[in-house]
Amino acid sequence: MIYVDADACPVKPEILKVAERHDMEVTFVANSGLRPSRDPMVHNVIVSASFDAADNWIAEHASVGDVVVTADVPLAVRCVATGALVSGPTGRVFDHTNIGMASAMRDLGAHLRETGESKGYNAAFGPKDRSRFLETFDRLCRRAKALTPKTDDKE
């Protein structure tokens, strides 16, 4: 299963393309409306507008071998802890080797913005980010499929 923190996610079309190639289900989770899909492998979940509602829903459902796409570092921390494979929309992989540093850097950035030391502008999302995401996401989908036990139709 693929879970997407869909509010302001810039790579939804890429997710659908790769998911179709790997025959994986996708669940987009958002606080606001999502474009409906006729594809039975694509699900939309609309959660309340309360703070972190989409993050909480994804964290409660994601488990070992699932793929999660989010730019939200606290959500990535929670999903990595459950054994999910996590990528940001720029292709940045979050895993046990780097999630602590990613969380610390996020907290430092928040502190610097609060104290006025930093304006906190994010870099613009560009074609290189999209390309890096496609490569990373495809690799994570292959890993997820390798982790998922195959069921035999004869059982």
VOMI-918073 format. One line per 5 residues: number of its first residue (from 1); their letters; for each residue x, y negated, z of N, C-alpha, C, CB. Coordinates in steps of 0.05 Angstrom, whole numbers, always signed. Atoms other than C-alpha are relative to their C-alpha. Glycine has a CB too. Layout:
! residues N
NUM = A = X Y Z X Y Z X Y Z X Y Z | ...
! end
This chain:
! residues 155
1 = MIYVD = +17 +24 +0 +0 +0 +0 +18 -25 +0 -19 +0 +24 | -13 +26 +1 +22 -71 -15 -18 -20 +13 +8 -8 -29 | +15 +21 -13 +0 -127 +31 +13 -27 -7 -1 +4 +31 | -11 +26 +8 +7 -199 +8 -13 -22 +17 -6 -5 -30 | +8 +24 -14 +3 -261 +51 -6 -20 -22 +23 -11 +21
6 = ADACP = +7 +12 +26 -35 -294 -6 -4 -30 +0 -24 +13 -10 | +3 +28 +0 -45 -365 +17 +26 -13 -11 -6 -11 +29 | -23 +14 +12 +2 -406 -28 +22 +19 -10 +12 -20 +19 | -20 -19 +11 +37 -343 -55 +4 -6 -29 -9 +29 +5 | -4 +7 +28 +69 -363 -121 +5 +24 -19 +23 -18 -1
11 = VKPEI = -8 -23 +17 +82 -292 -146 -23 +21 -2 +25 +13 +11 | +22 -19 +2 +12 -260 -148 +0 +15 -26 -26 -15 +4 | +0 -15 +26 +15 -244 -223 +22 +21 -1 +2 -19 -23 | -23 -19 +0 +83 -211 -214 -6 +24 +18 +26 -14 +9 | +7 -22 -18 +58 -170 -156 -19 +20 -13 -13 -11 +26
16 = LKVAE = +20 -17 +14 -1 -144 -197 +13 +16 -22 -23 -17 -11 | -14 -13 +22 +44 -127 -256 +17 +24 +11 +18 -19 -15 | -17 -21 -11 +94 -87 -214 -17 +22 +14 +21 -12 +20 | +17 -19 -14 +40 -54 -172 -14 +18 -19 -21 -15 +18 | +13 -16 +20 +4 -30 -234 +20 +21 -11 -12 -17 -23
21 = RHDME = -21 -18 +11 +69 +0 -261 +5 +23 +19 +26 -16 -5 | -6 -21 -20 +79 +38 -196 -26 +14 +11 +15 -12 +24 | +25 -12 -9 +5 +56 -187 -4 -3 +30 -1 +29 -8 | +3 +6 -28 +2 +23 -119 -23 -20 +5 +27 -12 +12 | +22 +18 -7 -57 -11 -85 +12 -26 +11 -18 +14 +20
26 = VTFVA = -8 +26 -10 -52 -85 -69 -23 -12 +16 +8 -19 -24 | +20 +14 -16 -88 -122 -14 +10 -29 +4 -5 +13 +27 | -6 +28 -4 -86 -198 -18 -16 -10 +25 -8 -17 -25 | +13 +10 -24 -102 -230 +50 +4 -30 +1 +12 +14 +26 | -1 +30 +1 -120 -304 +54 -21 -11 +18 -2 -11 -28
31 = NSGLR = +20 +15 -16 -158 -356 +94 -21 -12 -18 +13 -22 +16 | +19 +13 +18 -193 -382 +32 -4 +18 -24 +11 -28 -9 | +8 -17 +23 -221 -357 -34 +22 +10 -17 -18 -16 -17 | -19 -13 +18 -184 -310 -78 -15 +7 -26 +13 +25 +12 | +12 -8 +25 -197 -294 -151 -7 +30 +1 +19 -7 -25
36 = PSRDP = +7 -28 -1 -236 -229 -153 +13 +16 -23 -30 +4 -1 | -12 -17 +20 -207 -171 -192 -19 +24 -5 +28 +10 +8 | +16 -24 +7 -243 -115 -229 +16 +26 +4 -9 -1 -29 | -17 -23 -4 -184 -69 -216 -6 +12 +27 +31 -9 -2 | +6 -13 -26 -203 -18 -162 +24 +3 +18 -12 +27 -5
41 = MVHNV = -25 -2 -16 -130 -18 -139 +6 -27 +14 +23 +9 -17 | -4 +26 -11 -135 -92 -119 -22 -8 +19 +3 -22 -22 | +19 +7 -21 -169 -114 -55 +5 -28 +10 +0 +21 +24 | -2 +27 -12 -183 -183 -27 -12 +1 +28 -14 -21 -18 | +10 +3 -27 -190 -196 +47 +1 -29 +7 +17 +18 +20
46 = IVSAS = +1 +28 -8 -214 -264 +69 -4 +1 +31 -24 -15 -14 | +1 +1 -29 -200 -277 +143 -9 -28 +8 +28 +7 +12 | +8 +26 -10 -222 -335 +187 +22 -20 -4 -8 +2 +30 | -19 +22 +3 -188 -402 +182 +17 -4 +25 -14 -26 -8 | -16 +4 -25 -159 -394 +252 +29 +5 -5 -10 +19 +22
51 = FDAAD = -28 -1 +2 -85 -401 +261 +11 +29 +0 +14 -16 +22 | -13 -26 +3 -46 -339 +238 -20 +24 -4 +16 +6 +24 | +20 -22 +4 -110 -299 +222 +10 +19 -22 -27 -12 -7 | -9 -17 +22 -81 -273 +156 +25 +16 +9 +7 -17 -25 | -24 -14 -10 -14 -257 +189 -8 +22 +20 +18 -20 +14
56 = NWIAE = +9 -20 -20 -49 -220 +246 -12 +24 -14 -20 -12 +20 | +13 -22 +14 -91 -179 +197 +21 +17 -13 -20 -11 -21 | -21 -15 +13 -30 -159 +157 +17 +16 +20 +19 -18 -17 | -17 -14 -21 +12 -142 +219 -15 +24 +12 +7 -20 +22 | +16 -22 -11 -45 -98 +245 -3 +23 -19 -27 -10 +8
61 = HASVG = +4 -21 +20 -50 -59 +180 +25 +12 -12 -18 -10 -22 | -25 -9 +13 +21 -54 +153 +14 +21 +17 +19 -24 -5 | -14 -21 -15 +59 +8 +172 +24 +11 -16 -19 +24 +7 | -24 -11 +13 +119 +51 +152 -6 +6 -29 +8 +26 +15 | +3 -6 +29 +128 +53 +77 -17 -19 -15 -10 +27 -3
66 = DVVVT = +16 +21 +14 +81 -5 +62 +19 -22 -9 -23 -11 +17 | -16 +23 +9 +108 -65 +24 -16 -25 +7 +6 +1 -31 | +13 +25 -8 +93 -135 +51 +14 -23 -14 +0 -4 +31 | -11 +24 +12 +103 -200 +14 -9 -24 +16 -8 -3 -31 | +6 +24 -16 +107 -262 +57 +24 -18 +2 -9 +8 +28
71 = ADVPL = -21 +20 -4 +146 -326 +65 +1 -6 +30 -5 -25 -16 | +2 +6 -28 +127 -327 +139 +19 +18 +16 -29 +3 +9 | -20 -16 -14 +187 -305 +181 -12 +14 +25 +23 -18 +9 | +11 -15 -23 +147 -289 +245 -17 +25 -9 -18 -18 +16 | +15 -24 +11 +101 -243 +203 +20 +21 -9 -19 -9 -23
76 = AVRCV = -21 -19 +9 +163 -212 +172 +12 +15 +23 +22 -14 -16 | -11 -13 -24 +191 -198 +241 -19 +22 +9 +4 -21 +23 | +19 -19 -9 +127 -162 +261 -2 +24 -19 -28 -13 +3 | +3 -22 +19 +123 -121 +197 +25 +17 -2 -6 -12 -28 | -25 -15 -1 +197 -101 +198 -1 +19 +24 +25 -18 +1
81 = ATGAL = +1 -17 -24 +185 -75 +269 -18 +24 -4 -11 -17 +23 | +17 -23 +5 +130 -29 +243 +11 +19 -21 -28 -9 -9 | -12 -17 +21 +175 -1 +188 -9 -6 -28 -7 +28 +6 | +7 +9 +27 +145 -39 +130 +24 -11 -15 -23 -21 +1 | -21 +11 +17 +189 -61 +72 -10 -28 -7 +5 +17 -26
86 = VSGPT = +9 +27 +1 +186 -137 +70 +17 -17 -19 -1 -13 +27 | -13 +19 +17 +203 -189 +17 -14 -27 +1 +1 +11 -29 | +11 +26 +4 +194 -263 +11 -6 -4 -29 +19 -22 +11 | +6 +4 +28 +167 -292 -54 +24 -9 -17 -21 -21 -2 | -24 +7 +15 +238 -314 -73 +18 +25 -4 +16 -22 +15
91 = GRVFD = -16 -24 +3 +263 -242 -70 +17 +6 +24 +16 -1 -24 | -15 -4 -24 +293 -248 -1 -11 +24 +15 +1 -25 +18 | +9 -24 -15 +290 -180 +34 +4 -5 +30 +15 +26 -9 | -3 +1 -29 +276 -179 +108 +1 +29 +10 -25 -15 +13 | -3 -27 -11 +300 -116 +144 +14 -2 +27 +15 +18 -19
96 = HTNIG = -12 -1 -27 +331 -94 +210 +27 -13 +1 +2 +29 +9 | -27 +11 +0 +399 -120 +188 +0 -31 +1 +16 +9 -23 | -1 +29 +2 +378 -193 +178 -24 -14 +13 +1 -7 -28 | +24 +13 -10 +311 -206 +211 +5 -17 +25 -22 +21 +6 | -6 +16 -23 +341 -230 +276 +12 -27 -8 +20 +15 +18
101 = MASAM = -12 +25 +9 +383 -282 +240 -21 -17 -14 +24 +6 -19 | +21 +16 +14 +324 -303 +196 -18 -13 +20 -16 +19 -19 | +17 +11 -21 +282 -313 +258 +14 -23 +15 -8 +22 +20 | -15 +20 -14 +337 -352 +293 +3 -25 -17 +28 +11 +8 | -3 +23 +17 +348 -397 +233 -27 -15 -4 +10 +9 -28
106 = RDLGA = +26 +13 +2 +273 -410 +227 -5 -16 +25 -22 +22 -3 | +3 +15 -25 +271 -430 +301 +18 -25 +1 +6 +18 +23 | -19 +23 +0 +332 -475 +292 -11 -22 -19 +28 +9 -9 | +11 +19 +19 +300 -508 +231 -24 -15 +12 -8 +14 -26 | +23 +12 -13 +236 -520 +270 +9 -20 +21 -19 +22 +12
111 = HLRET = -10 +18 -21 +275 -551 +327 +12 -25 -12 +22 +15 +17 | -12 +23 +13 +314 -596 +280 -21 -19 -12 +19 +9 -22 | +22 +17 +10 +249 -620 +247 -14 -14 +22 -20 +18 -16 | +14 +13 -23 +217 -633 +315 +16 -23 +12 -5 +21 +21 | -17 +21 -12 +276 -675 +338 +7 -21 -20 +25 +12 +11
116 = GESKG = -5 +20 +21 +279 -713 +272 +28 +2 -12 -3 -27 +12 | -26 -4 +11 +348 -686 +255 -1 +10 -29 +16 +20 +16 | +3 -11 +27 +322 -655 +191 -28 -6 -11 +5 +31 -1 | +26 +5 +12 +266 -672 +143 -14 +26 -6 +3 -16 -26 | +12 -27 +3 +255 -597 +130 -12 +5 -27 -21 +4 +20
121 = YNAAF = +11 -5 +27 +242 -600 +55 +8 +28 -9 +10 -21 -20 | -6 -26 +12 +237 -532 +22 +9 -4 -29 -25 +19 +1 | -9 +1 +28 +273 -520 -44 -23 +7 -18 +24 +19 -5 | +21 -5 +20 +228 -519 -105 +2 +29 -9 +2 -19 -24 | +1 -27 +10 +206 -450 -129 +5 -1 -30 -27 +14 +7
126 = GPKDR = -7 +1 +29 +238 -437 -197 +1 +27 -13 +27 -14 -3 | -2 -25 +15 +248 -385 -251 +19 +20 +11 +7 -7 -29 | -20 -19 -12 +309 -355 -217 -13 +14 +24 +26 -15 +8 | +13 -13 -23 +267 -343 -154 -20 +21 -10 -15 -22 +17 | +19 -18 +10 +213 -310 -195 +13 +26 -11 -17 -13 -23
131 = SRFLE = -16 -23 +11 +264 -265 -230 +11 +17 +23 +22 -10 -18 | -11 -14 -22 +298 -247 -165 -22 +15 +15 +14 -20 +20 | +22 -13 -13 +230 -231 -134 -8 +25 -15 -24 -19 +2 | +8 -24 +15 +211 -184 -191 +19 +23 +4 -1 -8 -30 | -20 -21 -4 +276 -146 -184 -2 +13 +28 +28 -11 -4
136 = TFDRL = +2 -9 -28 +270 -141 -108 -25 +16 +5 +2 -23 +19 | +26 -12 -5 +197 -124 -108 -2 +27 -13 -23 -18 -11 | +0 -25 +13 +205 -69 -159 +16 +21 +16 +12 -2 -29 | -17 -17 -16 +261 -39 -117 -14 +9 +26 +27 -14 +7 | +14 -7 -25 +219 -42 -53 -23 +19 -6 -10 -25 +14
141 = CRRAK = +22 -18 +8 +160 -9 -89 +10 +28 -5 -15 -10 -25 | -12 -26 +5 +205 +48 -112 +7 +13 +27 +25 -2 -18 | -7 -10 -27 +231 +56 -40 -25 +9 +15 +15 -21 +16 | +25 -7 -14 +160 +56 -12 -12 +26 -11 -21 -23 -3 | +10 -24 +12 +138 +109 -61 +16 +25 +8 -1 -2 -31
146 = ALTPK = -17 -22 -9 +198 +152 -41 -6 +8 +29 +30 -8 -4 | +6 -6 -28 +177 +146 +32 -27 +12 +4 +2 -26 +16 | +27 -10 -2 +105 +165 +19 -1 +30 -8 -19 -16 -18 | +2 -29 +7 +92 +240 +23 -20 +4 -22 -8 +16 +25 | +18 -6 +23 +61 +267 -40 -20 +21 +9 +16 +11 -24
151 = TDDKE = +22 -19 -7 -6 +303 -33 -3 +18 -24 -26 -14 +7 | +3 -19 +22 -18 +365 -74 -30 +3 -5 +13 +28 +7 | +28 -2 +7 -84 +368 -111 -12 +27 +5 -4 -7 -30 | +10 -27 -3 -90 +443 -99 -7 +6 +30 +21 +20 -9 | +5 -6 -29 -97 +436 -23 -29 +1 +6 +13 -21 +17
! end
